[in-house]
Amino acid sequence: MNVFQSLKSSGAELNSVVYNTVLDACVECSKLEKAEAWMEQMKKDGMSDVVSYNTLIKAHLQAGHMGKARALVEEMRVAQLQPNCITFNEIVNATVSSPDRRVRAEVWKVIQEMQAAGVKPNQVTCSILLKNLNGSSPESDINHTMQLINDMEEQLDEVLLSSVVEACVRIGKPDLLNTKLRQLMSGDIKVNGSHTFGSLIKAYGHARDMKSVWRCWKEMRTRHIKPTSITVGCMIEAVVSNGDPDGAWHLIQELGEDPHCKGILNAVIYCSVLKGFTREKNAGKVWSVYEEMQKRNIDLSIVTYNTLLDCCARCCRMDGVPDILADMKKANIKPNIITYSTMLKGHCQVGDLSAAFKLVKEMREEAGLVPDEIMYNSLLDGCAQSSLVDEGLRVLREMEEAGVKPSNFTLSVLVKLMSRARRVDQAFDLVKELSGKYHLSPNSHVYANLVQACCFSKQLQRGIKTLEEMMERKVQPDKRTYSMLFRTAVQQCQFDKVDGLMRGALGLSGALPFLSNRSLATCPGIEEVAVSETLSSMASSPEGNKVAAGLLVDLRKEKPSVRVDPTVQRCVLQGGQPPQSWTQERRSSKGKGRALVFAP
């Protein structure tokens, strides 16, 4: 202000640039009242312009004054000043970033207002909209944003290309991702930046298009574009997540020999390979990668050590844990809640519950950490695997006393615990009690375990009643729920129940009355082999074969896309059992990825 007054006193020519600089200073210093007062002075002196209004609009939006910002837009029009892209982009950004869902829903009204004012959305507008898209975004928002990009007159540049593919990855729709990648790469965009190559590699990796992943990588390397650690991280993650940790490790070793690239290798990049080998339960390769990291003096993080511990847990090699903890101590890295949770899970998986309980005590006393829901659930699962009901109930009481709220996963594990002890009534009581106490709505996994408990105790009618409750609560049954009910009903020769259940699962007419809502009752994931084996099992008795024949006729008529094994079809229609070779083939497929329901 003093400088401005000096200029004015000296007789220097003052223009809107000088006035706007003062206004900008007020905004930068968070003096909104002074900014508003100065704006009034500018209007009085005839120095206000579009820049002035945009500056003040931005200030009000940052302060959360959406109403005042919108009023300034109207004031601009009255002053015969045309709002421009900057004006609307600021409002669009504030709208989509609002914590209020109702405000966010207004963004398309702002876009319509922008277009009505003759201002066309540009790359900045599209980038703002893309930034806020994710897996929970409404379909309409996704479609409108993609259409805006298609209709944009500006040439799509490298930055926007990167934003589009990253948004498609976040949205999590493979079809959309593949479509946009084909559409974008068919244009004349020349990619020159390592970051954009990284975005494309990540996108192709999610689309499971490894040919294009390697094409992008080779093009970048051929053109001598130096990758950043983020680009390399995207490449390694894409290769690993598509089932080739060996290929990713080989690539890391190649980069390690390149004097221009070895400096960008870090623990995060190596960790992707460690996790890949860990998922494959390949402990030998995990230790080899770990040794290479030590040899290359890679700065190891807590994530690295937690991944190594996860490998011990998955491979049931808890004897390797002390050495890893010793290395952590040597590196002055303290265990965190994930460290303890991973070790706890490993002890529970190998059935060493005494070590698991000892670890929890040690965590509390030495590390000052308290168990979270994941740790309590691991303990409960360990108790369930070892059929330690009383210990499991004690863990549940301790969990509640610690103020840790149970989840649907907790309910599923508790049902499994009670089921293995043949305490079906107590399983139902616990679900009812905890659901009411903690306002939980049991999901399909909880119900599937309840149905399994009923089937194991040969309470078919109760299992069907549980399925009916699922329908009432709008919970869609999964294939496991139906498969267990099919099996139990066949074993008890209740073929009318098998008929009604299978018709409900497949969306056929004649289902059990409570399965009449096809959109909810139909199970898209029911395997065709399960259908074939159910029909073949029914065919072993005259009464069952009659029901199976009726099912097969309606299945051909109403759902011709569902394939039934030709041998089973002949067997059912001819009224006899399938050949022994077919039965043996089905049995031999068990454990090889085939979803067997039962063998006839």
C-alpha positions as CSV (number, residue, x, y, z in Angstrom):
1,M,0.0,0.0,0.0
2,N,2.9,2.4,0.8
3,V,4.5,1.7,-2.5
4,F,1.2,2.3,-4.3
5,Q,0.8,5.6,-2.5
6,S,4.4,6.6,-3.4
7,L,3.7,5.9,-7.0
8,K,0.5,7.9,-6.9
9,S,2.2,10.8,-5.2
10,S,5.0,10.8,-7.8
11,G,2.6,11.3,-10.6
12,A,3.4,8.0,-12.2
13,E,0.9,6.6,-14.6
14,L,-1.3,4.0,-12.8
15,N,-3.1,1.3,-14.7
16,S,-5.1,-1.8,-14.0
17,V,-1.9,-3.9,-13.7
18,V,-0.7,-1.9,-10.8
19,Y,-4.1,-2.0,-9.1
20,N,-4.4,-5.7,-9.7
21,T,-1.0,-6.2,-8.1
22,V,-2.2,-4.6,-4.9
23,L,-5.4,-6.7,-5.0
24,D,-3.3,-9.8,-5.4
25,A,-1.1,-8.8,-2.5
26,C,-4.2,-8.5,-0.3
27,V,-5.4,-12.0,-1.3
28,E,-1.9,-13.6,-0.9
29,C,-1.7,-12.2,2.6
30,S,-5.2,-13.5,3.4
31,K,-6.6,-10.0,4.0
32,L,-10.0,-10.7,2.4
33,E,-11.7,-7.6,3.9
34,K,-8.9,-5.4,2.6
35,A,-9.2,-7.1,-0.8
36,E,-12.9,-6.3,-1.0
37,A,-12.3,-2.7,0.1
38,W,-9.6,-2.3,-2.5
39,M,-11.9,-3.8,-5.2
40,E,-14.4,-1.1,-4.4
41,Q,-11.7,1.5,-4.8
42,M,-10.7,-0.1,-8.2
43,K,-14.3,0.1,-9.4
44,K,-14.5,3.7,-8.3
45,D,-11.3,4.5,-10.2
46,G,-12.4,2.6,-13.2
47,M,-9.6,0.1,-13.0
48,S,-11.4,-3.2,-12.4
49,D,-11.3,-5.8,-15.1
50,V,-11.7,-9.5,-15.6
51,V,-8.4,-10.2,-13.9
52,S,-9.6,-8.3,-10.8
53,Y,-12.8,-10.2,-10.6
54,N,-11.0,-13.6,-11.1
55,T,-8.5,-12.7,-8.3
56,L,-11.3,-11.9,-5.9
57,I,-13.4,-14.9,-6.9
58,K,-10.5,-17.2,-6.2
59,A,-10.0,-15.6,-2.8
60,H,-13.7,-16.2,-1.9
61,L,-13.6,-19.8,-3.1
62,Q,-10.5,-20.5,-1.0
63,A,-12.3,-19.1,2.0
64,G,-15.3,-21.3,1.2
65,H,-17.6,-18.5,0.2
66,M,-19.2,-20.1,-2.9
67,G,-22.2,-17.8,-2.7
68,K,-20.0,-14.6,-2.8
69,A,-17.9,-16.0,-5.7
70,R,-21.0,-16.8,-7.8
71,A,-22.4,-13.3,-7.0
72,L,-19.2,-11.8,-8.3
73,V,-19.7,-13.6,-11.6
74,E,-23.1,-12.0,-11.9
75,E,-21.6,-8.6,-11.1
76,M,-19.1,-9.1,-13.9
77,R,-21.9,-9.5,-16.4
78,V,-23.6,-6.4,-15.1
79,A,-20.3,-4.5,-15.5
80,Q,-20.3,-5.9,-19.1
81,L,-17.2,-7.9,-18.4
82,Q,-17.2,-11.5,-19.9
83,P,-16.3,-14.3,-17.5
84,N,-13.5,-16.4,-19.1
85,C,-12.1,-20.0,-18.7
86,I,-10.2,-19.0,-15.6
87,T,-13.3,-17.7,-14.0
88,F,-15.3,-20.9,-14.5
89,N,-12.3,-23.3,-13.9
90,E,-11.9,-21.8,-10.5
91,I,-15.5,-22.4,-9.7
92,V,-15.5,-25.9,-11.2
93,N,-12.4,-26.8,-9.1
94,A,-14.0,-25.5,-5.9
95,T,-17.3,-27.3,-6.7
96,V,-15.7,-30.8,-7.2
97,S,-13.4,-30.3,-4.2
98,S,-16.2,-29.4,-1.8
99,P,-16.7,-31.8,1.1
100,D,-20.4,-31.3,0.7
101,R,-21.9,-33.9,-1.7
102,R,-24.7,-31.6,-2.7
103,V,-22.3,-28.9,-3.8
104,R,-20.2,-31.5,-5.8
105,A,-23.4,-32.5,-7.6
106,E,-23.8,-28.9,-8.9
107,V,-20.6,-29.2,-11.1
108,W,-22.5,-30.0,-14.3
109,K,-24.7,-27.0,-13.8
110,V,-21.6,-24.9,-13.7
111,I,-20.4,-26.5,-16.9
112,Q,-23.7,-25.8,-18.6
113,E,-23.5,-22.2,-17.4
114,M,-19.9,-22.0,-18.8
115,Q,-21.1,-23.3,-22.2
116,A,-24.1,-21.0,-22.2
117,A,-21.8,-18.0,-21.7
118,G,-19.9,-19.0,-24.8
119,V,-16.9,-20.2,-22.9
120,K,-15.8,-23.7,-24.0
121,P,-14.3,-26.1,-21.5
122,N,-10.6,-26.5,-22.1
123,Q,-7.8,-28.9,-21.0
124,V,-7.7,-27.4,-17.5
125,T,-11.4,-27.9,-17.1
126,C,-11.1,-31.5,-18.2
127,S,-8.1,-32.1,-15.9
128,I,-10.0,-30.8,-12.9
129,L,-12.9,-33.1,-13.6
130,L,-10.6,-36.1,-14.2
131,K,-8.7,-35.5,-11.0
132,N,-11.9,-36.1,-9.0
133,L,-13.0,-39.3,-10.7
134,N,-12.6,-42.6,-8.9
135,G,-14.2,-46.0,-8.5
136,S,-17.2,-44.6,-6.6
137,S,-18.0,-41.8,-9.1
138,P,-21.5,-41.9,-10.7
139,E,-21.6,-43.4,-14.2
140,S,-23.1,-40.1,-15.4
141,D,-20.1,-38.1,-14.2
142,I,-17.7,-40.5,-15.9
143,N,-19.6,-40.3,-19.2
144,H,-20.0,-36.5,-19.2
145,T,-16.3,-36.0,-18.5
146,M,-15.2,-38.4,-21.3
147,Q,-17.7,-36.7,-23.7
148,L,-16.2,-33.2,-22.8
149,I,-12.8,-34.5,-23.7
150,N,-14.1,-35.9,-27.0
151,D,-15.8,-32.6,-27.8
152,M,-12.8,-30.4,-26.8
153,E,-11.5,-28.2,-29.7
154,E,-8.0,-28.0,-28.3
155,Q,-5.5,-30.7,-29.3
156,L,-5.1,-33.3,-26.6
157,D,-1.6,-32.8,-25.1
158,E,0.6,-35.1,-23.2
159,V,-0.4,-33.8,-19.7
160,L,-4.1,-34.4,-20.4
161,L,-3.4,-37.8,-21.9
162,S,-1.7,-38.8,-18.7
163,S,-4.6,-37.5,-16.6
164,V,-7.1,-39.4,-18.7
165,V,-5.4,-42.8,-18.4
166,E,-4.7,-42.3,-14.7
167,A,-8.4,-41.5,-14.1
168,C,-9.4,-44.6,-16.0
169,V,-7.2,-46.7,-13.8
170,R,-8.7,-45.2,-10.7
171,I,-12.2,-45.7,-12.0
172,G,-11.5,-49.4,-12.2
173,K,-13.5,-50.2,-15.3
174,P,-11.4,-52.4,-17.7
175,D,-13.6,-51.9,-20.7
176,L,-13.5,-48.1,-20.4
177,L,-9.8,-48.2,-19.9
178,N,-9.2,-50.3,-23.0
179,T,-11.6,-48.2,-25.1
180,K,-9.9,-44.9,-24.1
181,L,-6.4,-46.3,-24.6
182,R,-7.3,-47.4,-28.2
183,Q,-8.9,-44.1,-28.8
184,L,-6.1,-41.9,-27.4
185,M,-3.2,-43.9,-29.0
186,S,-4.8,-43.8,-32.4
187,G,-4.3,-40.0,-32.5
188,D,-1.2,-37.9,-33.3
189,I,0.0,-37.4,-29.7
190,K,3.8,-37.8,-29.4
191,V,4.8,-38.8,-25.9
192,N,8.1,-37.3,-24.8
193,G,7.9,-37.3,-21.0
194,S,8.9,-40.1,-18.7
195,H,5.9,-39.4,-16.5
196,T,3.5,-39.9,-19.4
197,F,5.2,-43.2,-20.4
198,G,4.8,-44.3,-16.7
199,S,1.1,-43.5,-16.8
200,L,0.6,-45.4,-20.0
201,I,2.5,-48.4,-18.7
202,K,0.5,-48.4,-15.5
203,A,-2.8,-48.2,-17.6
204,Y,-1.8,-51.0,-20.0
205,G,-0.8,-53.1,-16.9
206,H,-4.2,-52.7,-15.4
207,A,-5.7,-53.6,-18.8
208,R,-3.5,-56.7,-18.8
209,D,-2.1,-55.8,-22.1
210,M,1.5,-56.8,-21.6
211,K,2.4,-56.4,-25.3
212,S,1.6,-52.7,-25.1
213,V,3.4,-52.4,-21.7
214,W,6.7,-53.7,-23.2
215,R,6.1,-51.6,-26.4
216,C,5.9,-48.4,-24.4
217,W,9.0,-49.3,-22.3
218,K,11.1,-50.2,-25.4
219,E,10.0,-47.0,-27.2
220,M,11.0,-44.9,-24.2
221,R,14.4,-46.6,-23.9
222,T,15.0,-46.6,-27.7
223,R,14.4,-42.8,-27.7
224,H,16.9,-42.4,-24.8
225,I,14.3,-40.9,-22.5
226,K,15.7,-41.4,-19.1
227,P,13.1,-43.1,-16.8
228,T,12.4,-41.7,-13.3
229,S,12.1,-44.0,-10.3
230,I,8.3,-43.5,-10.6
231,T,8.3,-44.7,-14.2
232,V,10.4,-47.7,-13.3
233,G,8.1,-48.4,-10.4
234,C,5.1,-48.4,-12.8
235,M,6.9,-50.8,-15.1
236,I,8.0,-53.2,-12.4
237,E,4.5,-53.2,-10.8
238,A,2.8,-53.8,-14.2
239,V,5.1,-56.8,-14.9
240,V,4.7,-58.3,-11.4
241,S,0.9,-57.8,-11.2
242,N,0.5,-59.6,-14.5
243,G,2.2,-62.7,-13.0
244,D,5.9,-62.3,-14.0
245,P,8.0,-61.4,-11.0
246,D,11.0,-63.2,-12.6
247,G,10.7,-60.8,-15.6
248,A,10.5,-57.8,-13.3
249,W,13.5,-58.9,-11.3
250,H,15.5,-59.5,-14.5
251,L,14.6,-55.9,-15.6
252,I,15.8,-54.5,-12.3
253,Q,19.1,-56.3,-12.7
254,E,19.5,-54.8,-16.2
255,L,18.8,-51.3,-14.9
256,G,21.3,-51.9,-12.1
257,E,24.0,-52.5,-14.7
258,D,23.1,-49.3,-16.6
259,P,25.3,-46.4,-15.2
260,H,22.5,-43.9,-16.1
261,C,19.7,-45.8,-14.3
262,K,21.2,-47.7,-11.4
263,G,20.8,-44.6,-9.1
264,I,17.0,-44.6,-9.5
265,L,16.5,-48.1,-8.1
266,N,15.0,-47.9,-4.6
267,A,13.3,-50.0,-2.0
268,V,9.8,-49.3,-3.4
269,I,10.8,-50.8,-6.8
270,Y,12.4,-53.8,-5.2
271,C,9.4,-54.3,-2.9
272,S,7.1,-54.9,-5.9
273,V,9.2,-57.9,-6.8
274,L,9.4,-59.1,-3.2
275,K,5.6,-59.0,-3.0
276,G,5.3,-60.8,-6.3
277,F,7.5,-63.7,-5.2
278,T,5.7,-63.6,-1.8
279,R,2.3,-64.1,-3.4
280,E,3.8,-67.1,-5.3
281,K,5.1,-68.4,-1.9
282,N,8.6,-68.6,-3.5
283,A,10.7,-68.0,-0.4
284,G,14.0,-68.8,-2.2
285,K,13.5,-66.0,-4.7
286,V,12.4,-63.6,-1.9
287,W,15.7,-64.1,0.0
288,S,17.7,-63.8,-3.2
289,V,16.1,-60.4,-3.9
290,Y,16.7,-59.3,-0.3
291,E,20.4,-60.3,-0.6
292,E,20.7,-58.3,-3.8
293,M,19.1,-55.2,-2.1
294,Q,21.7,-55.5,0.7
295,K,24.5,-55.9,-1.8
296,R,23.4,-52.8,-3.7
297,N,23.1,-50.8,-0.4
298,I,19.5,-50.1,-1.0
299,D,18.0,-48.1,1.9
300,L,15.5,-50.6,3.3
301,S,12.2,-49.4,4.8
302,I,9.7,-50.9,7.3
303,V,7.7,-51.9,4.2
304,T,10.6,-54.1,3.0
305,Y,10.9,-55.9,6.3
306,N,7.1,-56.3,6.6
307,T,7.1,-57.9,3.2
308,L,9.8,-60.3,4.2
309,L,7.8,-61.2,7.3
310,D,4.7,-61.7,5.1
311,C,6.6,-64.2,3.1
312,C,7.5,-66.1,6.3
313,A,3.8,-66.1,7.2
314,R,2.5,-67.2,3.8
315,C,5.1,-69.9,3.4
316,C,4.6,-71.1,7.0
317,R,8.4,-70.5,7.7
318,M,8.1,-68.6,11.0
319,D,11.6,-69.9,11.8
320,G,13.0,-67.1,9.6
321,V,11.3,-64.4,11.7
322,P,14.1,-63.9,14.3
323,D,16.8,-63.2,11.6
324,I,14.5,-60.5,10.0
325,L,13.8,-58.9,13.4
326,A,17.5,-58.9,14.1
327,D,18.2,-57.1,10.8
328,M,15.5,-54.6,11.6
329,K,17.1,-53.8,14.9
330,K,20.5,-53.4,13.3
331,A,19.0,-51.0,10.8
332,N,17.4,-49.1,13.7
333,I,13.8,-49.7,12.3
334,K,11.2,-50.2,14.9
335,P,8.3,-52.7,14.3
336,N,4.9,-51.1,13.7
337,I,1.4,-52.5,14.0
338,I,1.6,-54.1,10.5
339,T,4.8,-55.9,11.6
340,Y,3.1,-57.4,14.6
341,S,-0.1,-58.1,12.7
342,T,1.9,-60.0,10.0
343,M,3.8,-62.1,12.5
344,L,0.5,-62.8,14.4
345,K,-1.1,-64.0,11.2
346,G,1.8,-66.4,10.5
347,H,1.7,-67.9,14.0
348,C,-2.1,-68.4,13.7
349,Q,-1.7,-70.1,10.3
350,V,0.7,-72.6,11.6
351,G,-1.5,-73.2,14.6
352,D,0.9,-71.8,17.2
353,L,-1.7,-69.9,19.2
354,S,0.6,-69.8,22.3
355,A,3.2,-67.8,20.3
356,A,0.4,-65.6,18.9
357,F,-0.9,-64.7,22.4
358,K,2.6,-64.2,23.6
359,L,3.3,-61.8,20.7
360,V,0.3,-59.7,21.5
361,K,1.5,-59.4,25.1
362,E,5.0,-58.4,23.9
363,M,3.6,-55.8,21.6
364,R,1.7,-54.1,24.4
365,E,4.5,-54.2,26.9
366,E,7.6,-53.5,24.8
367,A,6.3,-51.5,21.8
368,G,3.4,-49.7,23.5
369,L,1.0,-50.7,20.7
370,V,-2.5,-52.0,21.0
371,P,-4.1,-54.6,18.7
372,D,-6.4,-53.4,16.0
373,E,-9.4,-55.1,14.4
374,I,-7.1,-57.0,11.9
375,M,-5.1,-58.5,14.7
376,Y,-8.1,-59.5,16.7
377,N,-9.6,-61.1,13.6
378,S,-6.4,-63.0,13.0
379,L,-6.5,-64.3,16.6
380,L,-10.2,-65.3,16.2
381,D,-9.4,-67.1,12.9
382,G,-6.5,-68.9,14.5
383,C,-8.9,-70.0,17.3
384,A,-11.4,-71.2,14.7
385,Q,-8.8,-73.2,12.8
386,S,-7.7,-74.9,16.0
387,S,-11.4,-75.3,17.3
388,L,-10.5,-73.3,20.5
389,V,-14.0,-71.9,21.2
390,D,-13.5,-70.6,24.7
391,E,-10.2,-68.9,23.7
392,G,-12.0,-67.3,20.8
393,L,-14.9,-66.0,22.9
394,R,-12.3,-64.6,25.3
395,V,-10.6,-62.7,22.4
396,L,-14.0,-61.3,21.4
397,R,-14.6,-60.0,24.9
398,E,-11.1,-58.5,25.0
399,M,-11.8,-56.9,21.6
400,E,-15.0,-55.3,22.8
401,E,-13.4,-54.1,26.1
402,A,-10.6,-52.5,24.1
403,G,-13.3,-50.5,22.1
404,V,-12.5,-52.2,18.8
405,K,-15.7,-52.5,16.8
406,P,-16.3,-55.9,15.2
407,S,-16.9,-55.9,11.4
408,N,-18.6,-58.4,9.0
409,F,-15.3,-60.1,8.7
410,T,-15.4,-60.7,12.5
411,L,-18.9,-62.1,12.3
412,S,-17.8,-64.5,9.5
413,V,-14.9,-65.8,11.6
414,L,-17.1,-66.2,14.7
415,V,-19.6,-68.2,12.7
416,K,-16.8,-70.4,11.4
417,L,-15.5,-70.8,15.0
418,M,-19.0,-71.9,16.3
419,S,-19.6,-74.1,13.2
420,R,-16.5,-76.2,13.7
421,A,-17.6,-76.7,17.3
422,R,-21.1,-77.7,16.1
423,R,-22.6,-74.8,18.0
424,V,-25.0,-73.7,15.3
425,D,-27.5,-72.0,17.6
426,Q,-24.7,-69.9,19.2
427,A,-23.4,-68.9,15.8
428,F,-26.8,-67.4,14.9
429,D,-27.1,-65.8,18.4
430,L,-23.7,-64.1,18.0
431,V,-24.5,-62.7,14.6
432,K,-27.9,-61.4,15.9
433,E,-26.4,-59.9,19.1
434,L,-23.3,-58.2,17.5
435,S,-25.3,-57.0,14.5
436,G,-27.8,-55.2,16.8
437,K,-25.1,-53.9,19.2
438,Y,-22.8,-52.5,16.5
439,H,-25.4,-51.7,13.8
440,L,-23.9,-54.1,11.3
441,S,-25.8,-55.5,8.3
442,P,-24.5,-59.0,7.7
443,N,-23.1,-59.4,4.2
444,S,-23.0,-62.4,1.8
445,H,-19.9,-63.9,3.5
446,V,-21.5,-63.9,6.9
447,Y,-24.6,-65.5,5.5
448,A,-22.6,-68.1,3.5
449,N,-20.8,-69.2,6.7
450,L,-24.2,-69.4,8.5
451,V,-25.6,-71.6,5.6
452,Q,-22.4,-73.7,5.7
453,A,-22.9,-74.2,9.5
454,C,-26.5,-75.4,8.8
455,C,-25.4,-77.8,6.1
456,F,-22.6,-79.3,8.1
457,S,-25.0,-80.0,10.9
458,K,-27.5,-81.4,8.3
459,Q,-30.1,-78.7,9.0
460,L,-31.1,-78.1,5.4
461,Q,-34.4,-76.3,6.2
462,R,-32.6,-73.9,8.5
463,G,-30.1,-73.2,5.7
464,I,-32.9,-72.5,3.3
465,K,-34.6,-70.2,5.9
466,T,-31.3,-68.3,6.1
467,L,-31.3,-67.9,2.3
468,E,-34.8,-66.5,2.6
469,E,-33.6,-64.0,5.2
470,M,-30.9,-62.9,2.7
471,M,-33.5,-62.2,0.1
472,E,-35.6,-60.2,2.6
473,R,-32.5,-58.1,3.5
474,K,-31.5,-57.7,-0.2
475,V,-28.2,-59.6,0.1
476,Q,-27.4,-61.5,-3.1
477,P,-26.2,-65.1,-2.4
478,D,-22.8,-66.1,-3.8
479,K,-22.0,-69.4,-5.5
480,R,-20.7,-71.0,-2.3
481,T,-24.1,-70.5,-0.6
482,Y,-26.0,-72.2,-3.4
483,S,-23.4,-74.9,-3.9
484,M,-23.6,-76.0,-0.3
485,L,-27.4,-76.0,-0.3
486,F,-27.4,-78.1,-3.6
487,R,-25.1,-80.6,-2.1
488,T,-27.0,-81.0,1.2
489,A,-30.4,-81.2,-0.5
490,V,-29.1,-84.0,-2.9
491,Q,-27.5,-85.9,0.0
492,Q,-30.9,-85.8,1.8
493,C,-32.8,-86.7,-1.4
494,Q,-34.9,-83.6,-1.2
495,F,-35.0,-83.2,-4.9
496,D,-37.9,-80.7,-4.9
497,K,-35.6,-78.4,-2.9
498,V,-32.7,-78.8,-5.3
499,D,-35.1,-78.0,-8.1
500,G,-36.4,-74.8,-6.5
501,L,-32.9,-73.7,-5.4
502,M,-31.2,-74.3,-8.7
503,R,-34.0,-72.5,-10.6
504,G,-33.5,-69.5,-8.4
505,A,-29.7,-69.6,-8.8
506,L,-30.0,-69.8,-12.6
507,G,-33.0,-67.4,-13.0
508,L,-35.4,-70.0,-14.3
509,S,-39.1,-70.1,-13.8
510,G,-40.5,-72.3,-11.0
511,A,-38.0,-71.3,-8.3
512,L,-38.8,-71.4,-4.6
513,P,-41.3,-68.5,-3.9
514,F,-38.9,-66.3,-2.0
515,L,-36.4,-66.5,-4.9
516,S,-38.8,-64.9,-7.4
517,N,-36.8,-61.7,-7.5
518,R,-34.5,-62.8,-10.3
519,S,-32.2,-59.8,-10.2
520,L,-31.4,-60.6,-6.6
521,A,-31.6,-64.4,-6.5
522,T,-29.7,-65.2,-9.7
523,C,-26.1,-66.0,-9.1
524,P,-24.0,-64.9,-12.2
525,G,-20.9,-66.7,-10.8
526,I,-22.4,-70.2,-10.5
527,E,-20.1,-72.5,-12.4
528,E,-21.4,-74.6,-15.3
529,V,-19.5,-77.6,-13.8
530,A,-21.5,-77.2,-10.6
531,V,-24.7,-77.4,-12.6
532,S,-23.5,-80.5,-14.5
533,E,-22.4,-82.2,-11.3
534,T,-25.7,-81.4,-9.5
535,L,-27.7,-82.9,-12.4
536,S,-25.5,-86.0,-12.6
537,S,-25.8,-86.6,-8.8
538,M,-29.6,-86.3,-9.1
539,A,-29.6,-88.8,-12.0
540,S,-28.4,-91.6,-9.6
541,S,-32.0,-92.2,-8.4
542,P,-35.2,-92.4,-10.5
543,E,-37.0,-89.7,-8.5
544,G,-34.0,-87.4,-8.8
545,N,-33.5,-88.1,-12.5
546,K,-37.1,-87.1,-13.2
547,V,-36.5,-83.7,-11.5
548,A,-33.1,-83.3,-13.2
549,A,-34.7,-84.0,-16.7
550,G,-37.3,-81.2,-16.1
551,L,-34.5,-78.8,-15.0
552,L,-32.5,-79.7,-18.1
553,V,-35.4,-79.1,-20.5
554,D,-36.2,-75.6,-18.9
555,L,-32.5,-74.8,-18.9
556,R,-32.2,-75.4,-22.6
557,K,-35.3,-73.4,-23.2
558,E,-34.7,-70.4,-20.9
559,K,-30.9,-70.3,-20.5
560,P,-29.3,-71.8,-23.6
561,S,-26.1,-70.0,-22.8
562,V,-25.5,-72.2,-19.7
563,R,-23.5,-75.2,-21.0
564,V,-24.2,-78.6,-19.4
565,D,-21.7,-81.4,-20.1
566,P,-23.0,-83.5,-23.0
567,T,-22.3,-86.7,-21.1
568,V,-24.5,-85.5,-18.3
569,Q,-27.3,-84.4,-20.7
570,R,-27.4,-87.9,-22.3
571,C,-27.3,-89.5,-18.8
572,V,-30.2,-87.5,-17.5
573,L,-32.4,-87.8,-20.6
574,Q,-31.7,-91.5,-20.8
575,G,-32.4,-92.0,-17.1
576,G,-29.1,-93.5,-16.0
577,Q,-25.8,-92.6,-14.3
578,P,-22.9,-91.0,-16.2
579,P,-20.0,-93.2,-17.3
580,Q,-17.4,-93.9,-14.6
581,S,-14.8,-92.1,-16.8
582,W,-16.7,-88.8,-16.6
583,T,-17.0,-89.1,-12.8
584,Q,-13.3,-89.8,-12.4
585,E,-12.5,-86.9,-14.6
586,R,-14.5,-84.6,-12.4
587,R,-12.9,-85.9,-9.3
588,S,-9.4,-85.6,-10.8
589,S,-10.0,-81.9,-11.5
590,K,-10.4,-81.2,-7.8
591,G,-7.7,-78.8,-6.5
592,K,-6.8,-77.7,-10.0
593,G,-8.9,-74.5,-10.1
594,R,-12.2,-76.3,-11.0
595,A,-15.1,-75.5,-8.7
596,L,-16.4,-79.0,-7.7
597,V,-19.6,-79.1,-5.9
598,F,-19.8,-82.8,-5.3
599,A,-19.0,-86.1,-7.2
600,P,-21.9,-88.3,-8.1
